[in-house]
């Protein structure tokens, strides 16, 4: 559905800032289908602790906070749970290439109406002294 390769670094502001964003067209997800998303990034400037989150239709799922400057990635699974306004979300928290950091999967639920357009975004929050560089973004519809 959507993909992106390496991009220019994004400087933090202390508030959530998008690394990637995509609008999923309404009706794309059936009552039992899923969206898979993969985000890859690198904290390229500074060493402040950074929080990374996935936002789906206004429902936010926190992945993890870290100070690593290695290339990192996270995988997400968002599935309609038998209805187009009920989801379960599984976030496979970031892995960091080169340092072996990996935390357990995180689970949440949402009540987002997928019959209308919904935004999916991957965000980070860090002080204005630091920057994060987008590396890869992939959004797939799984039936």
N, CA, C and O atoms as CSV, one atom per row, in Angstrom:
chain,resi,resn,atom,element,x,y,z
A,1,UNK,N,N,0.811,-1.193,0.000
A,1,UNK,CA,C,0.000,0.000,0.000
A,1,UNK,C,C,0.858,1.262,0.000
A,1,UNK,O,O,0.522,2.252,-0.651
A,2,UNK,N,N,1.974,1.219,0.739
A,2,UNK,CA,C,2.829,2.394,0.841
A,2,UNK,C,C,4.216,1.956,1.256
A,2,UNK,O,O,4.374,1.028,2.049
A,3,UNK,N,N,5.230,2.630,0.713
A,3,UNK,CA,C,6.598,2.353,1.129
A,3,UNK,C,C,7.440,3.603,0.931
A,3,UNK,O,O,7.101,4.492,0.149
A,4,UNK,N,N,8.539,3.643,1.660
A,4,UNK,CA,C,9.461,4.773,1.570
A,4,UNK,C,C,10.839,4.298,1.976
A,4,UNK,O,O,10.982,3.474,2.880
A,5,UNK,N,N,11.840,4.816,1.313
A,5,UNK,CA,C,13.218,4.502,1.656
A,5,UNK,C,C,13.831,5.611,2.486
A,5,UNK,O,O,13.111,6.422,3.068
A,6,UNK,N,N,15.158,5.657,2.547
A,6,UNK,CA,C,15.852,6.652,3.371
A,6,UNK,C,C,15.455,8.084,3.014
A,6,UNK,O,O,15.251,8.420,1.848
A,7,UNK,N,N,15.353,8.915,4.051
A,7,UNK,CA,C,14.961,10.316,3.911
A,7,UNK,C,C,15.929,11.189,4.712
A,7,UNK,O,O,16.810,10.681,5.405
A,8,UNK,N,N,15.755,12.488,4.611
A,8,UNK,CA,C,16.568,13.430,5.388
A,8,UNK,C,C,16.199,13.357,6.862
A,8,UNK,O,O,15.058,13.046,7.206
A,9,UNK,N,N,17.157,13.642,7.728
A,9,UNK,CA,C,16.933,13.628,9.182
A,9,UNK,C,C,15.841,14.626,9.567
A,9,UNK,O,O,15.678,15.670,8.935
A,10,UNK,N,N,15.097,14.277,10.624
A,10,UNK,CA,C,14.050,15.136,11.171
A,10,UNK,C,C,14.504,15.551,12.568
A,10,UNK,O,O,14.803,14.695,13.401
A,11,UNK,N,N,14.558,16.843,12.827
A,11,UNK,CA,C,14.986,17.349,14.138
A,11,UNK,C,C,13.816,17.332,15.106
A,11,UNK,O,O,12.701,17.717,14.755
A,12,UNK,N,N,14.076,16.887,16.321
A,12,UNK,CA,C,13.048,16.840,17.350
A,12,UNK,C,C,12.604,18.230,17.780
A,12,UNK,O,O,13.291,19.225,17.546
A,13,UNK,N,N,11.433,18.271,18.417
A,13,UNK,CA,C,10.891,19.537,18.926
A,13,UNK,C,C,10.458,19.420,20.384
A,13,UNK,O,O,10.033,20.404,20.989
A,14,UNK,N,N,10.564,18.227,20.945
A,14,UNK,CA,C,10.043,17.985,22.281
A,14,UNK,C,C,8.613,17.472,22.239
A,14,UNK,O,O,8.088,17.020,23.257
A,15,UNK,N,N,7.974,17.536,21.070
A,15,UNK,CA,C,6.621,17.005,20.864
A,15,UNK,C,C,6.705,15.887,19.827
A,15,UNK,O,O,7.725,15.732,19.157
A,16,UNK,N,N,5.640,15.117,19.700
A,16,UNK,CA,C,5.619,14.035,18.707
A,16,UNK,C,C,5.767,14.606,17.303
A,16,UNK,O,O,5.076,15.556,16.934
A,17,UNK,N,N,6.677,14.019,16.521
A,17,UNK,CA,C,6.897,14.418,15.128
A,17,UNK,C,C,6.840,13.174,14.254
A,17,UNK,O,O,7.365,12.123,14.624
A,18,UNK,N,N,6.205,13.293,13.100
A,18,UNK,CA,C,6.087,12.153,12.194
A,18,UNK,C,C,7.402,11.856,11.486
A,18,UNK,O,O,8.049,12.756,10.950
A,19,UNK,N,N,7.787,10.585,11.489
A,19,UNK,CA,C,8.840,10.114,10.596
A,19,UNK,C,C,8.204,9.631,9.300
A,19,UNK,O,O,8.746,9.847,8.216
A,20,UNK,N,N,7.046,8.974,9.418
A,20,UNK,CA,C,6.322,8.453,8.275
A,20,UNK,C,C,4.831,8.641,8.523
A,20,UNK,O,O,4.381,8.630,9.669
A,21,UNK,N,N,4.072,8.810,7.456
A,21,UNK,CA,C,2.619,8.859,7.574
A,21,UNK,C,C,1.980,8.413,6.262
A,21,UNK,O,O,2.547,8.614,5.188
A,22,UNK,N,N,0.805,7.809,6.353
A,22,UNK,CA,C,0.076,7.330,5.188
A,22,UNK,C,C,-1.404,7.295,5.537
A,22,UNK,O,O,-1.771,6.978,6.668
A,23,UNK,N,N,-2.252,7.621,4.569
A,23,UNK,CA,C,-3.698,7.538,4.766
A,23,UNK,C,C,-4.209,6.248,4.149
A,23,UNK,O,O,-4.061,6.018,2.949
A,24,UNK,N,N,-4.806,5.417,4.975
A,24,UNK,CA,C,-5.411,4.164,4.516
A,24,UNK,C,C,-6.817,4.495,4.034
A,24,UNK,O,O,-7.631,4.985,4.816
A,25,UNK,N,N,-7.119,4.239,2.764
A,25,UNK,CA,C,-8.450,4.565,2.247
A,25,UNK,C,C,-9.558,3.810,2.990
A,25,UNK,O,O,-9.411,2.633,3.318
A,26,UNK,N,N,-10.661,4.504,3.247
A,26,UNK,CA,C,-11.803,3.867,3.891
A,26,UNK,C,C,-12.264,2.654,3.113
A,26,UNK,O,O,-12.273,2.670,1.882
A,27,UNK,N,N,-12.648,1.599,3.818
A,27,UNK,CA,C,-13.116,0.376,3.192
A,27,UNK,C,C,-12.016,-0.582,2.786
A,27,UNK,O,O,-12.305,-1.683,2.316
A,28,UNK,N,N,-10.753,-0.192,2.955
A,28,UNK,CA,C,-9.630,-1.064,2.597
A,28,UNK,C,C,-9.598,-2.310,3.486
A,28,UNK,O,O,-9.315,-3.415,3.022
A,29,UNK,N,N,-9.892,-2.109,4.770
A,29,UNK,CA,C,-9.845,-3.219,5.719
A,29,UNK,C,C,-11.238,-3.833,5.894
A,29,UNK,O,O,-12.193,-3.134,6.233
A,30,UNK,N,N,-11.342,-5.135,5.660
A,30,UNK,CA,C,-12.584,-5.839,5.946
A,30,UNK,C,C,-12.681,-6.058,7.460
A,30,UNK,O,O,-11.782,-5.673,8.208
A,31,UNK,N,N,-13.763,-6.669,7.894
A,31,UNK,CA,C,-13.973,-6.898,9.327
A,31,UNK,C,C,-12.913,-7.811,9.932
A,31,UNK,O,O,-12.738,-7.839,11.150
A,32,UNK,N,N,-12.203,-8.560,9.086
A,32,UNK,CA,C,-11.206,-9.501,9.611
A,32,UNK,C,C,-9.821,-9.324,8.988
A,32,UNK,O,O,-8.973,-10.203,9.140
A,33,UNK,N,N,-9.570,-8.221,8.298
A,33,UNK,CA,C,-8.251,-8.050,7.697
A,33,UNK,C,C,-7.336,-7.230,8.603
A,33,UNK,O,O,-7.761,-6.660,9.608
A,34,UNK,N,N,-6.072,-7.195,8.210
A,34,UNK,CA,C,-5.046,-6.539,9.031
A,34,UNK,C,C,-4.195,-5.600,8.188
A,34,UNK,O,O,-4.139,-5.710,6.963
A,35,UNK,N,N,-3.544,-4.687,8.868
A,35,UNK,CA,C,-2.510,-3.837,8.289
A,35,UNK,C,C,-1.209,-4.210,8.981
A,35,UNK,O,O,-1.143,-4.265,10.209
A,36,UNK,N,N,-0.178,-4.466,8.191
A,36,UNK,CA,C,1.169,-4.680,8.729
A,36,UNK,C,C,1.998,-3.453,8.377
A,36,UNK,O,O,1.964,-2.975,7.243
A,37,UNK,N,N,2.736,-2.951,9.349
A,37,UNK,CA,C,3.610,-1.805,9.096
A,37,UNK,C,C,4.994,-2.102,9.650
A,37,UNK,O,O,5.137,-2.745,10.690
A,38,UNK,N,N,6.002,-1.628,8.948
A,38,UNK,CA,C,7.387,-1.750,9.398
A,38,UNK,C,C,8.007,-0.372,9.305
A,38,UNK,O,O,7.871,0.314,8.292
A,39,UNK,N,N,8.691,0.033,10.372
A,39,UNK,CA,C,9.408,1.307,10.392
A,39,UNK,C,C,10.865,1.029,10.731
A,39,UNK,O,O,11.168,0.219,11.606
A,40,UNK,N,N,11.753,1.706,10.033
A,40,UNK,CA,C,13.185,1.629,10.316
A,40,UNK,C,C,13.727,3.045,10.413
A,40,UNK,O,O,13.318,3.917,9.646
A,41,UNK,N,N,14.649,3.288,11.352
A,41,UNK,CA,C,15.162,4.636,11.585
A,41,UNK,C,C,16.511,4.580,12.266
A,41,UNK,O,O,16.962,3.516,12.691
A,42,UNK,N,N,17.151,5.724,12.367
A,42,UNK,CA,C,18.401,5.843,13.126
A,42,UNK,C,C,18.415,7.190,13.828
A,42,UNK,O,O,18.145,8.227,13.222
A,43,UNK,N,N,18.730,7.156,15.103
A,43,UNK,CA,C,18.896,8.374,15.908
A,43,UNK,C,C,20.288,8.909,15.558
A,43,UNK,O,O,21.290,8.451,16.106
A,44,UNK,N,N,20.343,9.883,14.641
A,44,UNK,CA,C,21.613,10.273,14.034
A,44,UNK,C,C,22.288,11.486,14.661
A,44,UNK,O,O,23.480,11.700,14.438
A,45,UNK,N,N,21.568,12.280,15.433
A,45,UNK,CA,C,22.175,13.445,16.083
A,45,UNK,C,C,21.760,13.466,17.544
A,45,UNK,O,O,20.568,13.391,17.845
A,46,UNK,N,N,22.723,13.569,18.461
A,46,UNK,CA,C,22.429,13.633,19.888
A,46,UNK,C,C,22.309,12.270,20.529
A,46,UNK,O,O,22.395,11.243,19.855
A,47,UNK,N,N,22.107,12.266,21.847
A,47,UNK,CA,C,22.000,11.010,22.602
A,47,UNK,C,C,20.865,11.049,23.622
A,47,UNK,O,O,20.829,10.222,24.533
A,48,UNK,N,N,19.938,11.996,23.483
A,48,UNK,CA,C,18.809,12.087,24.418
A,48,UNK,C,C,17.889,10.880,24.254
A,48,UNK,O,O,17.784,10.315,23.165
A,49,UNK,N,N,17.230,10.492,25.329
A,49,UNK,CA,C,16.262,9.407,25.256
A,49,UNK,C,C,15.120,9.812,24.326
A,49,UNK,O,O,14.585,10.917,24.420
A,50,UNK,N,N,14.760,8.902,23.435
A,50,UNK,CA,C,13.752,9.162,22.419
A,50,UNK,C,C,12.649,8.129,22.535
A,50,UNK,O,O,12.927,6.940,22.697
A,51,UNK,N,N,11.391,8.570,22.452
A,51,UNK,CA,C,10.247,7.668,22.481
A,51,UNK,C,C,9.686,7.545,21.079
A,51,UNK,O,O,9.534,8.540,20.369
A,52,UNK,N,N,9.378,6.317,20.684
A,52,UNK,CA,C,8.838,6.037,19.360
A,52,UNK,C,C,7.435,5.468,19.507
A,52,UNK,O,O,7.199,4.619,20.366
A,53,UNK,N,N,6.493,5.931,18.668
A,53,UNK,CA,C,5.103,5.500,18.766
A,53,UNK,C,C,4.494,5.267,17.400
A,53,UNK,O,O,4.928,5.847,16.405
A,54,UNK,N,N,3.489,4.415,17.361
A,54,UNK,CA,C,2.665,4.215,16.180
A,54,UNK,C,C,1.318,4.857,16.483
A,54,UNK,O,O,0.777,4.690,17.576
A,55,UNK,N,N,0.775,5.595,15.507
A,55,UNK,CA,C,-0.541,6.190,15.649
A,55,UNK,C,C,-1.407,5.654,14.523
A,55,UNK,O,O,-1.039,5.743,13.352
A,56,UNK,N,N,-2.556,5.097,14.877
A,56,UNK,CA,C,-3.509,4.585,13.894
A,56,UNK,C,C,-4.864,5.207,14.168
A,56,UNK,O,O,-5.513,4.877,15.160
A,57,UNK,N,N,-5.291,6.098,13.301
A,57,UNK,CA,C,-6.610,6.721,13.446
A,57,UNK,C,C,-6.808,7.411,14.778
A,57,UNK,O,O,-7.930,7.458,15.282
A,58,UNK,N,N,-5.756,7.943,15.356
A,58,UNK,CA,C,-5.841,8.621,16.645
A,58,UNK,C,C,-5.533,7.729,17.837
A,58,UNK,O,O,-5.374,8.231,18.950
A,59,UNK,N,N,-5.446,6.422,17.633
A,59,UNK,CA,C,-5.079,5.490,18.706
A,59,UNK,C,C,-3.558,5.341,18.697
A,59,UNK,O,O,-2.976,4.949,17.685
A,60,UNK,N,N,-2.922,5.652,19.811
A,60,UNK,CA,C,-1.461,5.628,19.885
A,60,UNK,C,C,-0.977,4.439,20.681
A,60,UNK,O,O,-1.500,4.137,21.753
A,61,UNK,N,N,0.027,3.766,20.148
A,61,UNK,CA,C,0.649,2.627,20.805
A,61,UNK,C,C,2.130,2.935,20.995
A,61,UNK,O,O,2.858,3.064,20.011
A,62,UNK,N,N,2.587,3.053,22.224
A,62,UNK,CA,C,3.993,3.363,22.486
A,62,UNK,C,C,4.838,2.121,22.302
A,62,UNK,O,O,4.509,1.054,22.820
A,63,UNK,N,N,5.923,2.257,21.566
A,63,UNK,CA,C,6.806,1.116,21.382
A,63,UNK,C,C,7.882,1.096,22.452
A,63,UNK,O,O,7.936,0.161,23.250
A,64,UNK,N,N,8.729,2.094,22.487
A,64,UNK,CA,C,9.810,2.076,23.469
A,64,UNK,C,C,10.551,3.398,23.462
A,64,UNK,O,O,10.472,4.174,22.509
A,65,UNK,N,N,11.267,3.634,24.539
A,65,UNK,CA,C,12.178,4.765,24.622
A,65,UNK,C,C,13.600,4.232,24.688
A,65,UNK,O,O,13.862,3.229,25.351
A,66,UNK,N,N,14.513,4.900,24.004
A,66,UNK,CA,C,15.891,4.424,23.973
A,66,UNK,C,C,16.846,5.580,23.692
A,66,UNK,O,O,16.445,6.609,23.148
A,67,UNK,N,N,18.085,5.408,24.060
A,67,UNK,CA,C,19.123,6.400,23.748
A,67,UNK,C,C,20.063,5.900,22.667
A,67,UNK,O,O,21.025,6.588,22.326
A,68,UNK,N,N,19.810,4.721,22.122
A,68,UNK,CA,C,20.709,4.150,21.125
A,68,UNK,C,C,20.804,5.018,19.872
A,68,UNK,O,O,19.842,5.691,19.502
A,69,UNK,N,N,21.954,4.999,19.230
A,69,UNK,CA,C,22.124,5.707,17.959
A,69,UNK,C,C,22.312,4.718,16.805
A,69,UNK,O,O,22.645,5.121,15.691
A,70,UNK,N,N,22.104,3.447,17.065
A,70,UNK,CA,C,22.187,2.425,16.018
A,70,UNK,C,C,20.928,2.461,15.152
A,70,UNK,O,O,19.934,3.091,15.516
A,71,UNK,N,N,20.976,1.786,14.010
A,71,UNK,CA,C,19.786,1.617,13.187
A,71,UNK,C,C,18.814,0.717,13.945
A,71,UNK,O,O,19.209,-0.312,14.494
A,72,UNK,N,N,17.542,1.110,13.970
A,72,UNK,CA,C,16.529,0.355,14.718
A,72,UNK,C,C,15.317,0.114,13.819
A,72,UNK,O,O,15.163,0.752,12.777
A,73,UNK,N,N,14.465,-0.811,14.239
A,73,UNK,CA,C,13.260,-1.106,13.482
A,73,UNK,C,C,12.161,-1.556,14.421
A,73,UNK,O,O,12.432,-1.993,15.539
A,74,UNK,N,N,10.907,-1.451,13.964
A,74,UNK,CA,C,9.759,-1.956,14.707
A,74,UNK,C,C,8.731,-2.459,13.707
A,74,UNK,O,O,8.591,-1.907,12.615
A,75,UNK,N,N,8.015,-3.506,14.087
A,75,UNK,CA,C,6.951,-4.073,13.274
A,75,UNK,C,C,5.636,-3.936,14.016
A,75,UNK,O,O,5.587,-4.057,15.240
A,76,UNK,N,N,4.562,-3.681,13.264
A,76,UNK,CA,C,3.248,-3.490,13.864
A,76,UNK,C,C,2.221,-4.312,13.102
A,76,UNK,O,O,2.309,-4.471,11.884
A,77,UNK,N,N,1.245,-4.833,13.840
A,77,UNK,CA,C,0.126,-5.553,13.254
A,77,UNK,C,C,-1.146,-4.938,13.818
A,77,UNK,O,O,-1.357,-4.933,15.031
A,78,UNK,N,N,-1.997,-4.417,12.931
A,78,UNK,CA,C,-3.265,-3.802,13.321
A,78,UNK,C,C,-4.357,-4.595,12.631
A,78,UNK,O,O,-4.425,-4.607,11.402
A,79,UNK,N,N,-5.217,-5.261,13.396
A,79,UNK,CA,C,-6.253,-6.116,12.805
A,79,UNK,C,C,-7.635,-5.701,13.268
A,79,UNK,O,O,-7.856,-5.425,14.447
A,80,UNK,N,N,-8.574,-5.660,12.308
A,80,UNK,CA,C,-9.964,-5.511,12.697
A,80,UNK,C,C,-10.369,-6.794,13.407
A,80,UNK,O,O,-10.060,-7.894,12.949
A,81,UNK,N,N,-11.056,-6.644,14.515
A,81,UNK,CA,C,-11.381,-7.774,15.384
A,81,UNK,C,C,-12.830,-8.211,15.178
A,81,UNK,O,O,-13.631,-8.187,16.111
A,82,UNK,N,N,-13.163,-8.614,13.931
A,82,UNK,CA,C,-14.509,-9.090,13.628
A,82,UNK,C,C,-15.480,-7.979,13.266
A,82,UNK,O,O,-16.635,-8.253,12.940
A,83,UNK,N,N,-15.030,-6.720,13.317
A,83,UNK,CA,C,-15.868,-5.576,12.961
A,83,UNK,C,C,-14.952,-4.470,12.440
A,83,UNK,O,O,-13.760,-4.450,12.746
A,84,UNK,N,N,-15.510,-3.559,11.659
A,84,UNK,CA,C,-14.692,-2.492,11.076
A,84,UNK,C,C,-14.470,-1.323,12.024
A,84,UNK,O,O,-13.908,-0.303,11.625
A,85,UNK,N,N,-14.905,-1.457,13.271
A,85,UNK,CA,C,-14.667,-0.398,14.269
A,85,UNK,C,C,-14.088,-0.948,15.572
A,85,UNK,O,O,-14.278,-0.367,16.641
A,86,UNK,N,N,-13.382,-2.071,15.471
A,86,UNK,CA,C,-12.774,-2.701,16.643
A,86,UNK,C,C,-11.463,-3.361,16.217
A,86,UNK,O,O,-11.456,-4.240,15.355
A,87,UNK,N,N,-10.356,-2.932,16.825
A,87,UNK,CA,C,-9.055,-3.459,16.438
A,87,UNK,C,C,-8.259,-3.961,17.639
A,87,UNK,O,O,-8.455,-3.527,18.774
A,88,UNK,N,N,-7.358,-4.890,17.344
A,88,UNK,CA,C,-6.289,-5.208,18.272
A,88,UNK,C,C,-4.992,-4.842,17.576
A,88,UNK,O,O,-4.855,-5.023,16.366
A,89,UNK,N,N,-4.039,-4.328,18.344
A,89,UNK,CA,C,-2.773,-3.857,17.809
A,89,UNK,C,C,-1.653,-4.569,18.553
A,89,UNK,O,O,-1.632,-4.602,19.783
A,90,UNK,N,N,-0.737,-5.130,17.805
A,90,UNK,CA,C,0.447,-5.734,18.405
A,90,UNK,C,C,1.653,-4.996,17.861
A,90,UNK,O,O,1.854,-4.916,16.649
A,91,UNK,N,N,2.444,-4.463,18.757
A,91,UNK,CA,C,3.672,-3.770,18.376
A,91,UNK,C,C,4.846,-4.621,18.812
A,91,UNK,O,O,5.024,-4.901,19.997
A,92,UNK,N,N,5.639,-5.024,17.845
A,92,UNK,CA,C,6.860,-5.744,18.140
A,92,UNK,C,C,7.910,-4.668,18.347
A,92,UNK,O,O,8.448,-4.114,17.388
A,93,UNK,N,N,8.192,-4.382,19.591
A,93,UNK,CA,C,9.020,-3.232,19.953
A,93,UNK,C,C,10.372,-3.286,19.274
A,93,UNK,O,O,10.782,-4.337,18.781
A,94,UNK,N,N,11.058,-2.174,19.245
A,94,UNK,CA,C,12.230,-2.038,18.393
A,94,UNK,C,C,13.341,-3.038,18.661
A,94,UNK,O,O,13.642,-3.394,19.801
A,95,UNK,N,N,13.919,-3.463,17.585
A,95,UNK,CA,C,15.171,-4.181,17.624
A,95,UNK,C,C,16.236,-3.180,17.203
A,95,UNK,O,O,15.967,-2.303,16.383
A,96,UNK,N,N,17.392,-3.292,17.729
A,96,UNK,CA,C,18.467,-2.378,17.375
A,96,UNK,C,C,19.592,-3.189,16.774
A,96,UNK,O,O,20.163,-4.061,17.429
A,97,UNK,N,N,19.906,-2.899,15.529
A,97,UNK,CA,C,20.936,-3.643,14.825
A,97,UNK,C,C,22.305,-3.321,15.430
A,97,UNK,O,O,22.674,-2.153,15.552
A,98,UNK,N,N,23.032,-4.331,15.796
A,98,UNK,CA,C,24.374,-4.134,16.311
A,98,UNK,C,C,24.492,-4.175,17.819
A,98,UNK,O,O,25.592,-4.360,18.338
A,99,UNK,N,N,23.379,-4.007,18.552
A,99,UNK,CA,C,23.506,-4.037,20.006
A,99,UNK,C,C,22.578,-5.054,20.665
A,99,UNK,O,O,22.597,-5.205,21.886
A,100,UNK,N,N,21.773,-5.748,19.877
A,100,UNK,CA,C,20.958,-6.831,20.408
A,100,UNK,C,C,19.791,-6.418,21.275
A,100,UNK,O,O,19.192,-7.281,21.917
A,101,UNK,N,N,19.439,-5.159,21.330
A,101,UNK,CA,C,18.329,-4.700,22.163
A,101,UNK,C,C,17.001,-5.112,21.553
A,101,UNK,O,O,16.739,-4.812,20.389
A,102,UNK,N,N,16.172,-5.785,22.308
A,102,UNK,CA,C,14.830,-6.133,21.851
A,102,UNK,C,C,13.950,-6.305,23.068
A,102,UNK,O,O,14.332,-6.993,24.014
A,103,UNK,N,N,12.774,-5.690,23.062
A,103,UNK,CA,C,11.852,-5.834,24.185
A,103,UNK,C,C,10.646,-6.641,23.737
A,103,UNK,O,O,10.451,-6.872,22.544
A,104,UNK,N,N,9.848,-7.062,24.687
A,104,UNK,CA,C,8.681,-7.889,24.407
A,104,UNK,C,C,7.650,-7.124,23.584
A,104,UNK,O,O,7.635,-5.893,23.574
A,105,UNK,N,N,6.792,-7.866,22.896
A,105,UNK,CA,C,5.720,-7.252,22.120
A,105,UNK,C,C,4.748,-6.534,23.046
A,105,UNK,O,O,4.539,-6.953,24.185
A,106,UNK,N,N,4.160,-5.458,22.555
A,106,UNK,CA,C,3.181,-4.669,23.295
A,106,UNK,C,C,1.821,-4.833,22.633
A,106,UNK,O,O,1.728,-4.890,21.407
A,107,UNK,N,N,0.765,-4.908,23.440
A,107,UNK,CA,C,-0.572,-5.122,22.925
A,107,UNK,C,C,-1.474,-3.974,23.340
A,107,UNK,O,O,-1.350,-3.438,24.441
A,108,UNK,N,N,-2.396,-3.599,22.437
A,108,UNK,CA,C,-3.401,-2.605,22.778
A,108,UNK,C,C,-4.624,-2.850,21.904
A,108,UNK,O,O,-4.608,-3.703,21.017
A,109,UNK,N,N,-5.678,-2.094,22.164
A,109,UNK,CA,C,-6.884,-2.179,21.362
A,109,UNK,C,C,-7.258,-0.777,20.902
A,109,UNK,O,O,-6.769,0.219,21.435
A,110,UNK,N,N,-8.129,-0.718,19.907
A,110,UNK,CA,C,-8.599,0.568,19.398
A,110,UNK,C,C,-10.036,0.397,18.917
A,110,UNK,O,O,-10.509,-0.717,18.696
A,111,UNK,N,N,-10.708,1.518,18.762
A,111,UNK,CA,C,-12.069,1.540,18.217
A,111,UNK,C,C,-12.101,2.583,17.108
A,111,UNK,O,O,-12.729,3.633,17.248
A,112,UNK,N,N,-11.422,2.285,16.010
A,112,UNK,CA,C,-11.262,3.197,14.883
A,112,UNK,C,C,-12.161,2.716,13.739
A,112,UNK,O,O,-12.157,1.530,13.409
A,113,UNK,N,N,-12.919,3.615,13.140
A,113,UNK,CA,C,-13.823,3.282,12.036
A,113,UNK,C,C,-13.033,3.156,10.736
A,113,UNK,O,O,-12.643,4.164,10.145
A,114,UNK,N,N,-12.796,1.928,10.292
A,114,UNK,CA,C,-11.996,1.716,9.085
A,114,UNK,C,C,-12.826,1.782,7.801
A,114,UNK,O,O,-12.307,1.512,6.718
A,115,UNK,N,N,-14.110,2.138,7.912
A,115,UNK,CA,C,-14.908,2.351,6.704
A,115,UNK,C,C,-14.636,3.739,6.119
A,115,UNK,O,O,-15.049,4.029,4.997
A,116,UNK,N,N,-13.945,4.594,6.874
A,116,UNK,CA,C,-13.550,5.922,6.394
A,116,UNK,C,C,-12.026,6.010,6.397
A,116,UNK,O,O,-11.364,5.206,7.053
A,117,UNK,N,N,-11.468,6.968,5.680
A,117,UNK,CA,C,-10.012,7.145,5.632
A,117,UNK,C,C,-9.433,7.276,7.029
A,117,UNK,O,O,-9.978,7.985,7.876
A,118,UNK,N,N,-8.314,6.579,7.265
A,118,UNK,CA,C,-7.627,6.660,8.556
A,118,UNK,C,C,-6.128,6.805,8.314
A,118,UNK,O,O,-5.563,6.180,7.417
A,119,UNK,N,N,-5.509,7.629,9.119
A,119,UNK,CA,C,-4.070,7.865,9.011
A,119,UNK,C,C,-3.309,6.869,9.883
A,119,UNK,O,O,-3.720,6.545,10.997
A,120,UNK,N,N,-2.194,6.397,9.342
A,120,UNK,CA,C,-1.260,5.610,10.128
A,120,UNK,C,C,0.071,6.354,10.076
A,120,UNK,O,O,0.523,6.758,9.004
A,121,UNK,N,N,0.692,6.532,11.232
A,121,UNK,CA,C,1.970,7.256,11.260
A,121,UNK,C,C,2.890,6.653,12.305
A,121,UNK,O,O,2.447,6.069,13.293
A,122,UNK,N,N,4.171,6.810,12.062
A,122,UNK,CA,C,5.194,6.416,13.024
A,122,UNK,C,C,5.870,7.702,13.460
A,122,UNK,O,O,6.347,8.475,12.628
A,123,UNK,N,N,5.912,7.930,14.770
A,123,UNK,CA,C,6.371,9.196,15.322
A,123,UNK,C,C,7.496,9.001,16.325
A,123,UNK,O,O,7.703,7.906,16.849
A,124,UNK,N,N,8.218,10.085,16.582
A,124,UNK,CA,C,9.218,10.073,17.635
A,124,UNK,C,C,9.083,11.358,18.436
A,124,UNK,O,O,8.600,12.375,17.938
A,125,UNK,N,N,9.518,11.289,19.682
A,125,UNK,CA,C,9.530,12.462,20.550
A,125,UNK,C,C,10.899,12.565,21.183
A,125,UNK,O,O,11.353,11.645,21.864
A,126,UNK,N,N,11.569,13.715,20.950
A,126,UNK,CA,C,12.900,13.953,21.511
A,126,UNK,C,C,13.115,15.464,21.549
A,126,UNK,O,O,12.439,16.217,20.849
A,127,UNK,N,N,14.041,15.883,22.354
A,127,UNK,CA,C,14.378,17.307,22.459
A,127,UNK,C,C,14.888,17.853,21.134
A,127,UNK,O,O,15.331,17.093,20.274
A,128,UNK,N,N,14.825,19.164,20.969
A,128,UNK,CA,C,15.276,19.830,19.752
A,128,UNK,C,C,16.767,19.750,19.501
A,128,UNK,O,O,17.246,20.218,18.468
A,129,UNK,N,N,17.504,19.169,20.422
A,129,UNK,CA,C,18.949,18.990,20.243
A,129,UNK,C,C,19.284,17.758,19.423
A,129,UNK,O,O,20.430,17.585,19.009
A,130,UNK,N,N,18.290,16.886,19.180
A,130,UNK,CA,C,18.522,15.589,18.544
A,130,UNK,C,C,17.755,15.475,17.231
A,130,UNK,O,O,16.789,16.199,16.990
A,131,UNK,N,N,18.206,14.551,16.392
A,131,UNK,CA,C,17.520,14.278,15.125
A,131,UNK,C,C,17.467,12.783,14.871
A,131,UNK,O,O,18.339,12.029,15.304
A,132,UNK,N,N,16.422,12.368,14.160
A,132,UNK,CA,C,16.215,10.970,13.789
A,132,UNK,C,C,16.078,10.909,12.268
A,132,UNK,O,O,15.407,11.743,11.661
A,133,UNK,N,N,16.720,9.915,11.664
A,133,UNK,CA,C,16.707,9.767,10.212
A,133,UNK,C,C,15.843,8.576,9.815
A,133,UNK,O,O,16.122,7.451,10.230
A,134,UNK,N,N,14.791,8.804,9.012
A,134,UNK,CA,C,13.974,7.695,8.513
A,134,UNK,C,C,14.786,6.816,7.567
A,134,UNK,O,O,15.515,7.330,6.718
A,135,UNK,N,N,14.667,5.505,7.705
A,135,UNK,CA,C,15.400,4.559,6.862
A,135,UNK,C,C,14.486,3.743,5.956
A,135,UNK,O,O,14.779,3.579,4.772
A,136,UNK,N,N,13.379,3.226,6.499
A,136,UNK,CA,C,12.463,2.410,5.690
A,136,UNK,C,C,11.068,2.430,6.310
A,136,UNK,O,O,10.921,2.469,7.531
A,137,UNK,N,N,10.058,2.401,5.461
A,137,UNK,CA,C,8.651,2.390,5.882
A,137,UNK,C,C,7.891,1.510,4.907
A,137,UNK,O,O,8.045,1.642,3.693
A,138,UNK,N,N,7.073,0.614,5.437
A,138,UNK,CA,C,6.280,-0.285,4.593
A,138,UNK,C,C,4.929,-0.489,5.255
A,138,UNK,O,O,4.857,-0.797,6.445
A,139,UNK,N,N,3.860,-0.318,4.492
A,139,UNK,CA,C,2.501,-0.564,4.976
A,139,UNK,C,C,1.843,-1.556,4.012
A,139,UNK,O,O,1.793,-1.320,2.805
A,140,UNK,N,N,1.339,-2.672,4.560
A,140,UNK,CA,C,0.711,-3.718,3.756
A,140,UNK,C,C,-0.687,-4.009,4.278
A,140,UNK,O,O,-0.928,-3.945,5.484
A,141,UNK,N,N,-1.605,-4.329,3.379
A,141,UNK,CA,C,-2.940,-4.800,3.761
A,141,UNK,C,C,-2.929,-6.318,3.672
A,141,UNK,O,O,-2.606,-6.876,2.624
A,142,UNK,N,N,-3.275,-6.984,4.752
A,142,UNK,CA,C,-3.246,-8.443,4.800
A,142,UNK,C,C,-4.683,-8.947,4.957
A,142,UNK,O,O,-5.389,-8.565,5.890
A,143,UNK,N,N,-5.098,-9.805,4.037
A,143,UNK,CA,C,-6.480,-10.330,4.082
A,143,UNK,C,C,-6.496,-11.729,4.638
A,143,UNK,O,O,-7.561,-12.335,4.753
